[in-house]
Amino acid sequence: MREIKKIAVIGAGAWGSALALTASYQGDDVILWTNSDDDAARIRETRQSLCPVPNARSLPANVLVTSDWADVAGADLVIVVVPSVVMRSVADSLVNVGLSDDAVIMTCTKGIEKDTNLLMTEILSGCMPYPVGVLSGPNHAEDIVLELPSLTLVGFEDLEIASAVQRRLSTEFLRIYTTDDVVSMQLGGAIKNVFALASGICAGLGLGDNARAALATRGLAEMTRIGVARGGRMETFMGLSGMGDLVVTCYSEHSRNLRAGRLIAQGKSMEECMATIGQVVEGIPNTYSTYQMARKLGVRTPITDLIYGILYEGKDVRIAVSELMQRGLREETIGD
């Protein structure tokens, strides 16, 4: 049976810190890596995430915070939690770290690479010889660090590896399921950010609960169409990494994408949104990549097209909503 001892978490933001905390519960040392010497020193001193949550548990002594790649050497499991736009550079760095012979890599980044439309596992697999999987679900770090009940999904093409990660990371408050459908998991996690932006726009415009419920439902249909066309399975989109993640991101006040959507409804630019929120808003680059992918696959995505028009073509939000509502009438379907 595969055994995972040394874990390294790459990325010390809120989610990376939450996963390092979770991984620490079995008592083994966990490496929490950040690219900033100053950030590493601050976290070591405060034992808190760079994005602290009131009343959150402090990082225990067996979470070793570092900015030195040498400390990652020998890791059995590397959990990558960095913005999608820097995934390729992080992958290039990991190649030379010297992981254990049986190491596995797991990405928690929810994004699609611009122009190539590659998934995060595909970027990592293209740079190194290790098995690469993904963790995704309705998981905001703010709940994890408070030890509130949460569920998530771990996916590897090899289910034996997924089960090993499941056993190693499960806790009393984090229940983990497994799958081998890594394509659907990643597309669900990335594309839901587009609809979270749209949900924020609806909230910001005061369009009501009916509109937001309809948006999430038809958003699920869009992400499923893209996913099936890309080689994923429909049923995965009905689960934790699809519908579950979509719901929490569209409605939780912890959602950066939801907050960005509200700012967009007020007329703020993409740059102003990101500056105001002060953290990565993955829905903004994800909208561009999702629009690209849908065009390449020939998939119908009216909501994605609307958000793309607002963000990248300067379309007025109210005109965009009106155009969406006045499209030709049709039968309700998930597939084309």
Buried (B, 14 or more C-beta within 10 A) or exposed (E): EBEBEBBBBBBBBBBBBBBBBBBBBBEBBBBBBBBEEEBBEBBBEEBBBBBEBEEBBEBEEBBBBBBEBEBBBBBBBBBBBBBBBBBBEBBEBBEEBEBBEBBBBBBBBBBBBBEEBBBBBBBBBEBBEBBBBBBBBBBBBBBBBBBEEBBBBBBBBEBEBBBBBBBBBBBEBBBBBBBBBBBBBBBBBBBBBBBBBBBBBBBBBEBEEEBBBBBBEBBBBBBBBBBBBBEBBBEBBBBBBBBBBBBBBBBBEBBBBBBBBBBBBEEBEBEBBBEEBEBBBBBBBBBBBBBBBBBEBEBBBEBBBBBBBBBEEEBEBEEBBEBBEEEEEEEEEBEE
